[in-house]
Amino acid sequence: MNEYFRIFLVLPVAILVAFPATTYAADGHSQEGTSVEVLTRGLNHLGLTVNDLQKSTAFFTKTLGWQMVGGYPEYPSKFVTDGEIFLTLWQVSDPSSAIEFNRKTNVGLHHLALTVSTREALDVLHERFLKTEGVVIEFAPELNGGGPTVHMMIREPSGNRLEFAYNPPRE
């Protein structure tokens, strides 16, 4: 059995054991030990607000190789996918008055973490980012904590933080 497949079978059970479901009464107090049926099934899509729809779309399609699969001209947006995750890129109405997100002082998306299939792919992306106008590299590929995951963090041309992570197979 593929190791990743095995992890995806075992990990949810381990999470359920480690973090038992808690329900809450109408007054907001928890009712320990009671469980609630999980009614969601993963991520449908993620919407990112961007200040430059053209540059951010080009980043995802030309730099990352994703496909553009739609959008709305009346509420300027583009839909992009890597075949696994689907993003909606929404243009702010007035880029000159847009307020940049501060991950330490604002509530919102801290960052989006994307998995890469190999360490070499992570290095290829790093080289592409060095050559892509508007990309800010917060840190180059490095061990995450003590490893074994290797990751890097960037800001795409509109300033959204993206993490790219390689998780080597466990032996």
Residue frames as a rotation matrix with the C-alpha (Angstrom) as fourth column:
MET 1
0.588 0.809 0.000 0.00
0.809 -0.588 0.000 0.00
0.000 0.000 -1.000 0.00
ASN 2
0.034 -0.527 0.849 1.34
0.419 -0.764 -0.491 3.46
0.907 0.373 0.194 -0.89
GLU 3
-0.601 -0.383 -0.701 2.78
0.782 -0.102 -0.615 5.14
0.164 -0.918 0.361 2.23
TYR 4
-0.952 0.278 0.132 0.86
-0.287 -0.956 -0.055 8.39
0.111 -0.090 0.990 1.67
PHE 5
-0.148 0.939 -0.309 -2.36
-0.355 0.241 0.903 6.43
0.923 0.244 0.298 1.19
ARG 6
-0.068 0.042 -0.997 -1.70
0.737 0.676 -0.021 4.61
0.673 -0.736 -0.077 4.46
ILE 7
-0.912 -0.291 -0.290 -1.08
0.410 -0.675 -0.613 7.94
-0.018 -0.678 0.734 6.23
PHE 8
-0.717 0.684 0.136 -4.36
-0.578 -0.692 0.432 9.32
0.390 0.231 0.891 4.91
LEU 9
0.102 0.749 -0.655 -6.18
0.026 0.656 0.754 6.25
0.994 -0.094 0.048 6.24
VAL 10
-0.070 -0.234 -0.970 -4.50
0.896 0.412 -0.164 6.25
0.438 -0.881 0.181 9.66
LEU 11
-0.892 -0.427 0.150 -4.07
0.333 -0.844 -0.421 9.99
0.306 -0.325 0.895 10.29
PRO 12
-0.304 0.825 0.476 -7.79
-0.474 -0.564 0.676 10.88
0.826 -0.019 0.563 10.45
VAL 13
0.538 0.475 -0.697 -8.38
0.313 0.655 0.688 8.12
0.783 -0.588 0.203 12.99
ALA 14
-0.297 -0.740 -0.604 -5.41
0.904 -0.014 -0.427 9.31
0.307 -0.673 0.673 15.05
ILE 15
-0.845 0.033 0.534 -6.71
-0.067 -0.997 -0.044 12.86
0.531 -0.073 0.844 14.97
LEU 16
0.153 0.986 0.071 -10.17
-0.332 -0.017 0.943 11.73
0.931 -0.168 0.325 16.09
VAL 17
0.436 -0.067 -0.897 -8.65
0.715 0.632 0.300 9.81
0.547 -0.772 0.324 19.00
ALA 18
-0.565 -0.777 -0.277 -6.32
0.800 -0.435 -0.412 12.67
0.200 -0.455 0.868 19.96
PHE 19
-0.962 0.273 -0.027 -8.96
-0.266 -0.953 -0.144 15.38
-0.065 -0.131 0.989 19.53
PRO 20
-0.600 0.794 0.100 -12.38
0.781 0.608 -0.140 13.99
-0.172 -0.006 -0.985 20.42
ALA 21
-0.440 0.523 0.730 -15.32
0.363 -0.640 0.677 15.97
0.821 0.563 0.091 19.09
THR 22
-0.770 0.263 -0.582 -16.90
0.497 -0.326 -0.804 18.46
-0.401 -0.908 0.120 21.42
THR 23
-0.145 0.777 0.613 -20.36
0.732 -0.333 0.595 19.90
0.666 0.535 -0.520 20.98
TYR 24
-0.982 -0.191 0.003 -21.53
0.151 -0.785 -0.600 23.15
0.117 -0.589 0.800 22.44
ALA 25
-0.201 0.938 -0.283 -24.79
0.914 0.075 -0.400 24.01
-0.354 -0.338 -0.872 24.14
ALA 26
0.442 0.488 0.753 -26.80
0.748 -0.664 -0.009 27.06
0.495 0.567 -0.658 23.10
ASP 27
0.984 -0.077 -0.163 -25.11
0.046 -0.767 0.640 29.03
-0.174 -0.637 -0.751 25.89
GLY 28
0.595 -0.792 -0.137 -21.67
-0.574 -0.300 -0.762 28.30
0.562 0.532 -0.633 24.34
HIS 29
0.096 -0.565 0.820 -20.47
-0.897 0.307 0.317 25.91
-0.431 -0.766 -0.477 27.05
SER 30
-0.442 -0.350 -0.826 -18.89
-0.739 0.664 0.115 22.68
0.508 0.661 -0.552 25.85
GLN 31
0.658 0.594 0.463 -20.44
-0.730 0.653 0.200 19.32
-0.183 -0.470 0.863 26.46
GLU 32
-0.349 -0.936 -0.047 -17.35
-0.929 0.339 0.146 17.12
-0.120 0.094 -0.988 26.86
GLY 33
-0.723 -0.081 0.686 -17.53
-0.173 0.983 -0.066 13.56
-0.669 -0.167 -0.724 25.62
THR 34
0.409 0.880 0.242 -20.40
0.140 0.202 -0.969 14.10
-0.902 0.430 -0.041 23.22
SER 35
-0.689 -0.655 0.312 -19.72
0.385 0.035 0.922 13.78
-0.615 0.755 0.228 19.53
VAL 36
0.300 0.723 -0.622 -21.14
-0.335 -0.530 -0.779 15.49
-0.893 0.442 0.083 16.53
GLU 37
0.467 -0.066 0.882 -21.30
0.709 0.624 -0.329 14.20
-0.528 0.779 0.338 12.98
VAL 38
-0.508 -0.678 -0.531 -18.77
0.058 -0.642 0.765 15.82
-0.859 0.358 0.365 10.66
LEU 39
0.498 0.831 0.247 -20.77
0.394 0.037 -0.919 17.28
-0.772 0.555 -0.309 7.79
THR 40
0.597 -0.364 -0.715 -17.95
-0.710 -0.655 -0.259 18.77
-0.374 0.662 -0.649 5.70
ARG 41
0.763 -0.317 0.564 -15.75
0.436 0.896 -0.087 16.91
-0.477 0.312 0.821 3.24
GLY 42
-0.154 -0.952 0.263 -12.57
0.919 -0.039 0.393 18.87
-0.364 0.302 0.881 2.59
LEU 43
-0.411 -0.150 -0.899 -11.79
0.016 -0.987 0.157 22.12
-0.911 0.050 0.408 0.86
ASN 44
0.549 0.641 0.536 -14.05
0.630 0.104 -0.770 23.13
-0.549 0.760 -0.347 -2.03
HIS 45
0.273 -0.548 0.790 -12.09
0.682 -0.469 -0.561 26.24
0.678 0.692 0.246 -2.98
LEU 46
0.000 -0.334 -0.943 -10.23
0.843 -0.508 0.180 29.12
-0.539 -0.794 0.281 -1.44
GLY 47
0.693 0.283 0.663 -10.84
0.617 -0.709 -0.342 32.74
0.373 0.646 -0.666 -2.40
LEU 48
-0.200 -0.809 -0.553 -7.93
0.883 -0.393 0.255 35.19
-0.424 -0.437 0.793 -2.30
THR 49
0.905 0.392 -0.167 -8.37
0.305 -0.870 -0.388 38.91
-0.298 0.300 -0.906 -2.71
VAL 50
-0.070 -0.953 0.296 -5.65
0.953 0.024 0.302 40.35
-0.294 0.303 0.906 -4.93
ASN 51
0.249 0.139 -0.958 -4.67
0.092 -0.989 -0.119 43.90
-0.964 -0.058 -0.259 -5.82
ASP 52
-0.251 -0.313 -0.916 -3.44
-0.889 -0.299 0.346 42.99
-0.382 0.902 -0.203 -9.31
LEU 53
0.558 0.622 0.548 -5.60
-0.382 0.780 -0.496 40.29
-0.736 0.067 0.673 -10.88
GLN 54
0.862 -0.252 -0.439 -3.47
-0.397 0.200 -0.896 40.08
0.314 0.947 0.072 -14.02
LYS 55
-0.114 -0.991 0.076 -0.14
-0.817 0.050 -0.574 39.64
0.564 -0.128 -0.815 -12.18
SER 56
-0.285 0.042 0.958 -1.55
-0.789 0.557 -0.259 37.21
-0.545 -0.829 -0.126 -9.62
THR 57
0.794 0.583 0.171 -3.24
-0.348 0.667 -0.658 35.14
-0.498 0.463 0.733 -12.34
ALA 58
0.605 -0.655 -0.453 0.03
-0.519 0.107 -0.848 35.08
0.604 0.748 -0.275 -14.31
PHE 59
-0.306 -0.719 0.624 1.87
-0.950 0.187 -0.251 33.95
0.064 -0.669 -0.740 -11.17
PHE 60
0.043 0.390 0.920 -0.41
-0.521 0.795 -0.312 30.95
-0.853 -0.466 0.237 -10.71
THR 61
0.903 0.402 0.150 -0.64
-0.089 0.518 -0.851 30.03
-0.420 0.755 0.504 -14.41
LYS 62
0.742 -0.646 -0.181 2.80
-0.312 -0.093 -0.945 30.91
0.594 0.758 -0.271 -15.77
THR 63
-0.156 -0.860 0.485 5.04
-0.904 -0.073 -0.421 30.48
0.398 -0.505 -0.766 -12.71
LEU 64
-0.355 0.074 0.932 3.25
-0.673 0.671 -0.310 27.55
-0.648 -0.738 -0.188 -11.06
GLY 65
-0.954 -0.065 -0.293 1.78
-0.274 0.583 0.765 26.03
0.121 0.810 -0.574 -14.24
TRP 66
-0.535 0.829 0.161 -1.83
0.235 0.330 -0.914 26.01
-0.811 -0.451 -0.371 -13.01
GLN 67
-0.665 0.422 0.616 -4.79
0.685 0.019 0.728 26.17
0.296 0.906 -0.302 -15.41
MET 68
-0.828 0.545 -0.134 -7.23
-0.455 -0.791 -0.408 29.05
-0.329 -0.277 0.903 -15.61
VAL 69
-0.832 0.545 0.105 -10.73
0.552 0.789 0.271 27.57
0.064 0.283 -0.957 -15.60
GLY 70
0.146 0.942 0.301 -13.03
0.856 -0.273 0.439 30.56
0.496 0.193 -0.846 -15.49
GLY 71
-0.828 -0.323 -0.458 -13.90
0.523 -0.740 -0.423 33.80
-0.202 -0.590 0.782 -13.76
TYR 72
0.330 0.944 -0.022 -16.42
0.912 -0.324 -0.252 36.62
-0.245 0.063 -0.968 -13.61
PRO 73
-0.475 -0.536 0.698 -15.76
0.719 -0.694 -0.044 39.83
0.507 0.481 0.715 -15.55
GLU 74
0.300 0.684 0.665 -18.53
0.128 -0.719 0.683 41.75
0.945 -0.120 -0.303 -13.72
TYR 75
0.909 -0.243 0.338 -16.88
-0.381 -0.160 0.910 41.04
-0.167 -0.957 -0.238 -10.33
PRO 76
0.421 -0.732 -0.535 -13.36
-0.724 0.084 -0.684 40.75
0.546 0.676 -0.495 -11.62
SER 77
0.323 -0.303 0.896 -12.10
-0.647 0.621 0.443 37.31
-0.691 -0.723 0.004 -10.75
LYS 78
0.005 -0.358 -0.934 -10.18
-0.816 0.538 -0.211 34.38
0.578 0.763 -0.290 -12.19
PHE 79
0.779 0.232 0.582 -10.49
-0.521 0.756 0.397 30.73
-0.348 -0.613 0.710 -11.22
VAL 80
0.042 -0.847 -0.530 -7.27
-0.850 0.249 -0.465 28.68
0.526 0.470 -0.709 -11.22
THR 81
0.853 0.235 0.465 -6.44
-0.455 0.772 0.444 25.08
-0.255 -0.590 0.766 -10.34
ASP 82
-0.319 -0.941 -0.114 -3.51
-0.939 0.297 0.175 22.71
-0.130 0.163 -0.978 -10.10
GLY 83
-0.267 0.324 -0.908 -5.88
-0.399 0.820 0.410 19.77
0.877 0.471 -0.089 -10.51
GLU 84
-0.480 0.063 -0.875 -6.16
0.701 0.627 -0.340 19.25
0.527 -0.776 -0.345 -6.74
ILE 85
-0.325 0.315 -0.892 -6.99
0.684 -0.573 -0.451 22.66
-0.653 -0.757 -0.029 -5.27
PHE 86
0.023 0.473 0.881 -9.19
0.874 -0.437 0.211 25.37
0.485 0.765 -0.424 -6.75
LEU 87
-0.540 -0.246 -0.805 -8.53
0.645 -0.735 -0.208 29.06
-0.541 -0.632 0.555 -6.06
THR 88
0.544 0.624 0.560 -10.66
0.806 -0.574 -0.143 32.08
0.233 0.529 -0.816 -6.82
LEU 89
-0.629 -0.732 -0.260 -8.62
0.758 -0.652 0.002 35.26
-0.171 -0.196 0.965 -7.28
TRP 90
0.500 0.865 0.044 -10.82
0.866 -0.498 -0.046 38.33
-0.018 0.061 -0.998 -6.61
GLN 91
-0.410 -0.599 0.688 -9.71
0.625 -0.734 -0.267 41.81
0.664 0.320 0.675 -7.71
VAL 92
-0.383 0.268 -0.884 -10.05
0.724 -0.507 -0.468 44.50
-0.573 -0.819 0.000 -5.01
SER 93
0.590 0.729 0.346 -12.27
0.789 -0.432 -0.436 47.35
-0.168 0.530 -0.831 -6.19
ASP 94
0.904 -0.335 0.266 -9.61
-0.234 -0.908 -0.348 50.06
0.358 0.252 -0.899 -5.68
PRO 95
0.505 -0.767 -0.395 -6.00
0.725 0.626 -0.288 48.79
0.468 -0.141 0.872 -5.53
SER 96
-0.246 -0.664 0.706 -4.71
0.137 -0.745 -0.653 52.26
0.960 -0.064 0.274 -4.56
SER 97
-0.028 0.284 0.958 -6.67
-0.870 -0.479 0.117 52.18
0.492 -0.831 0.261 -1.29
ALA 98
0.623 0.238 -0.745 -6.27
-0.002 0.953 0.303 48.48
0.782 -0.188 0.594 -0.52
ILE 99
0.421 -0.445 0.790 -4.92
-0.907 -0.225 0.357 47.71
0.019 -0.867 -0.498 2.94
GLU 100
-0.216 -0.588 -0.779 -2.24
-0.485 0.757 -0.437 45.02
0.847 0.283 -0.449 3.08
PHE 101
0.830 0.476 -0.291 -2.93
-0.064 0.599 0.798 42.12
0.554 -0.644 0.527 5.42
ASN 102
-0.224 -0.860 0.459 -0.73
-0.805 -0.102 -0.584 41.91
0.549 -0.501 -0.669 8.49
ARG 103
0.049 0.254 -0.966 -0.62
0.038 0.966 0.255 38.34
0.998 -0.049 0.038 9.80
LYS 104
-0.706 -0.396 -0.587 0.25
0.573 0.167 -0.803 39.53
0.416 -0.903 0.109 13.31
THR 105
-0.920 0.320 -0.227 -2.51
-0.082 -0.723 -0.686 42.12
-0.384 -0.612 0.691 13.71
ASN 106
-0.324 0.837 -0.441 -5.40
-0.944 -0.261 0.199 41.09
0.051 0.481 0.875 11.43
VAL 107
-0.100 0.410 0.906 -7.80
-0.182 0.888 -0.422 38.20
-0.978 -0.207 -0.014 11.48
GLY 108
0.631 0.313 -0.710 -7.71
-0.745 -0.013 -0.667 36.38
-0.218 0.950 0.225 8.16
LEU 109
0.960 -0.271 -0.074 -5.72
0.212 0.872 -0.441 33.95
0.184 0.408 0.894 6.10
HIS 110
0.581 -0.812 -0.045 -2.23
-0.237 -0.223 0.946 33.72
-0.778 -0.539 -0.322 7.62
HIS 111
-0.453 -0.651 -0.609 -0.92
-0.814 0.023 0.581 31.79
-0.364 0.758 -0.540 4.63
LEU 112
0.795 0.587 -0.156 -1.83
-0.589 0.682 -0.433 29.07
-0.147 0.436 0.888 2.15
ALA 113
-0.216 -0.883 0.417 0.45
-0.662 0.447 0.602 26.01
-0.718 -0.146 -0.681 2.26
LEU 114
0.711 0.373 -0.596 0.84
-0.702 0.424 -0.572 23.97
0.039 0.825 0.563 -0.92
THR 115
0.444 -0.520 0.730 2.48
-0.090 0.785 0.613 20.56
-0.892 -0.338 0.301 -1.11
VAL 116
0.287 -0.423 -0.860 5.16
-0.955 -0.058 -0.290 19.81
0.072 0.904 -0.420 -3.69
SER 117
0.939 0.272 -0.211 5.98
-0.286 0.958 -0.036 16.24
0.192 0.094 0.977 -4.73
THR 118
0.520 -0.823 -0.229 9.78
0.782 0.566 -0.261 16.29
0.345 -0.043 0.938 -4.47
ARG 119
0.332 -0.534 -0.778 12.61
0.504 -0.596 0.624 18.27
-0.797 -0.600 0.071 -2.90
GLU 120
-0.681 -0.597 0.425 13.82
0.653 -0.232 0.721 18.98
-0.332 0.768 0.548 -6.44
ALA 121
0.006 0.779 0.627 10.43
0.834 -0.350 0.427 20.54
0.552 0.520 -0.651 -7.28
LEU 122
0.747 0.211 -0.631 10.80
0.598 -0.628 0.498 22.83
-0.291 -0.749 -0.595 -4.28
ASP 123
-0.187 -0.914 -0.361 14.22
0.433 -0.407 0.804 23.94
-0.882 -0.006 0.472 -5.54
VAL 124
-0.597 0.058 0.800 12.86
0.789 -0.139 0.599 24.49
0.146 0.989 0.037 -9.08
LEU 125
0.510 0.848 0.145 10.09
0.774 -0.526 0.354 26.67
0.376 -0.068 -0.924 -7.68
HIS 126
0.476 -0.411 -0.778 12.60
0.503 -0.598 0.624 28.66
-0.721 -0.688 -0.078 -5.64
GLU 127
-0.638 -0.750 0.173 14.61
0.535 -0.270 0.801 29.37
-0.554 0.603 0.574 -8.82
ARG 128
-0.255 0.637 0.727 11.43
0.836 -0.233 0.497 30.42
0.487 0.734 -0.473 -10.66
PHE 129
0.693 0.579 -0.430 10.44
0.721 -0.569 0.397 32.74
-0.015 -0.584 -0.811 -7.81
LEU 130
-0.061 -0.817 -0.573 13.85
0.546 -0.508 0.666 34.43
-0.835 -0.273 0.477 -7.93
LYS 131
-0.900 -0.327 0.290 13.08
0.393 -0.318 0.863 35.34
-0.190 0.890 0.414 -11.56
THR 132
-0.135 0.946 0.296 9.40
0.900 -0.008 0.436 36.30
0.414 0.325 -0.850 -11.14
GLU 133
-0.759 -0.118 0.640 8.65
0.023 -0.988 -0.155 40.00
0.651 -0.103 0.752 -10.87
GLY 134
-0.023 0.780 0.625 6.65
-0.699 -0.460 0.548 40.92
0.715 -0.424 0.556 -7.79
VAL 135
0.681 0.204 -0.703 7.42
0.256 0.833 0.490 37.75
0.686 -0.514 0.516 -5.81
VAL 136
0.158 -0.604 0.781 8.96
-0.874 -0.454 -0.174 38.33
0.459 -0.655 -0.599 -2.39
ILE 137
0.195 -0.183 -0.964 10.80
0.214 0.967 -0.140 35.35
0.957 -0.179 0.227 -0.91
GLU 138
0.755 0.113 0.646 10.48
-0.568 -0.378 0.731 35.41
0.327 -0.919 -0.221 2.87
PHE 139
0.039 -0.832 0.553 12.82
-0.728 0.355 0.586 32.44
-0.684 -0.425 -0.593 3.19
ALA 140
-0.183 -0.263 -0.947 14.39
-0.891 0.452 0.047 29.93
0.416 0.852 -0.317 0.80
PRO 141
0.585 0.431 -0.687 13.89
-0.196 0.897 0.397 26.17
0.787 -0.098 0.609 1.21
GLU 142
-0.542 -0.692 0.477 14.84
-0.679 0.026 -0.733 25.09
0.495 -0.721 -0.484 4.72
LEU 143
-0.692 0.277 -0.666 13.95
0.476 0.869 -0.133 22.44
0.542 -0.410 -0.734 7.26
ASN 144
0.158 0.805 0.571 10.69
-0.377 -0.486 0.789 23.08
0.913 -0.340 0.227 9.07
GLY 145
0.784 -0.005 0.620 11.73
-0.613 0.145 0.776 22.86
-0.094 -0.989 0.110 12.71
GLY 146
-0.085 -0.835 0.543 13.89
-0.593 0.480 0.646 19.76
-0.801 -0.267 -0.536 13.00
GLY 147
-0.606 -0.082 -0.791 12.58
-0.769 0.316 0.556 18.33
0.204 0.945 -0.255 9.74
PRO 148
-0.398 -0.653 0.644 12.04
0.584 0.361 0.727 16.15
-0.708 0.665 0.238 7.86
THR 149
0.611 0.680 0.406 9.67
0.757 -0.350 -0.552 18.58
-0.233 0.645 -0.728 6.08
VAL 150
-0.674 -0.733 -0.092 11.44
0.629 -0.634 0.450 21.17
-0.388 0.245 0.888 3.92
HIS 151
0.422 0.890 0.173 9.53
0.884 -0.361 -0.297 24.37
-0.202 0.278 -0.939 3.16
MET 152
-0.833 -0.544 0.102 9.78
0.553 -0.822 0.133 27.95
0.011 0.167 0.986 1.93
MET 153
0.172 0.877 -0.449 7.56
0.771 -0.404 -0.493 30.99
-0.614 -0.261 -0.745 2.27
ILE 154
-0.823 -0.358 0.441 6.87
0.562 -0.625 0.542 33.66
0.082 0.694 0.716 -0.35
ARG 155
-0.100 0.823 -0.559 4.46
0.061 -0.555 -0.829 36.45
-0.993 -0.117 0.005 -1.15
GLU 156
-0.106 0.148 0.983 2.87
0.967 0.244 0.068 36.28
-0.230 0.958 -0.169 -4.58
PRO 157
-0.671 -0.349 0.654 2.64
0.592 -0.783 0.189 39.55
0.447 0.514 0.732 -6.60
SER 158
0.156 0.778 0.608 -0.47
0.001 -0.616 0.788 40.76
0.988 -0.122 -0.097 -4.70
GLY 159
-0.341 -0.437 0.833 1.12
-0.763 -0.389 -0.516 40.05
0.550 -0.811 -0.200 -1.32
ASN 160
0.768 0.619 0.164 -0.67
-0.606 0.620 0.499 36.84
0.207 -0.482 0.851 -0.30
ARG 161
-0.203 -0.857 0.473 1.64
-0.938 0.309 0.156 34.57
-0.280 -0.412 -0.867 1.70
LEU 162
0.785 0.356 -0.507 2.19
-0.517 0.827 -0.219 31.12
0.342 0.434 0.834 0.21
GLU 163
0.010 -0.752 0.659 4.14
-0.777 0.409 0.478 28.28
-0.630 -0.517 -0.580 1.73
PHE 164
0.506 0.025 -0.862 5.50
-0.659 0.656 -0.368 25.43
0.556 0.754 0.348 -0.37
ALA 165
0.117 -0.380 0.917 6.31
-0.887 0.375 0.269 22.25
-0.447 -0.845 -0.293 1.52
TYR 166
0.063 -0.170 -0.983 7.91
-0.565 0.806 -0.176 18.92
0.822 0.567 -0.046 0.68
ASN 167
0.388 0.133 0.912 7.17
-0.859 0.410 0.306 16.07
-0.333 -0.902 0.273 3.09
PRO 168
-0.477 -0.618 -0.626 9.63
-0.798 0.603 0.012 13.22
0.370 0.505 -0.780 2.43
PRO 169
0.468 0.656 -0.592 8.22
-0.349 0.753 0.558 9.70
0.812 -0.054 0.581 2.70
ARG 170
0.284 -0.318 0.904 8.74
-0.937 0.109 0.332 8.07
-0.205 -0.942 -0.267 6.08
GLU 171
-0.336 -0.517 -0.787 10.81
-0.659 0.726 -0.196 4.93
0.673 0.453 -0.585 6.08
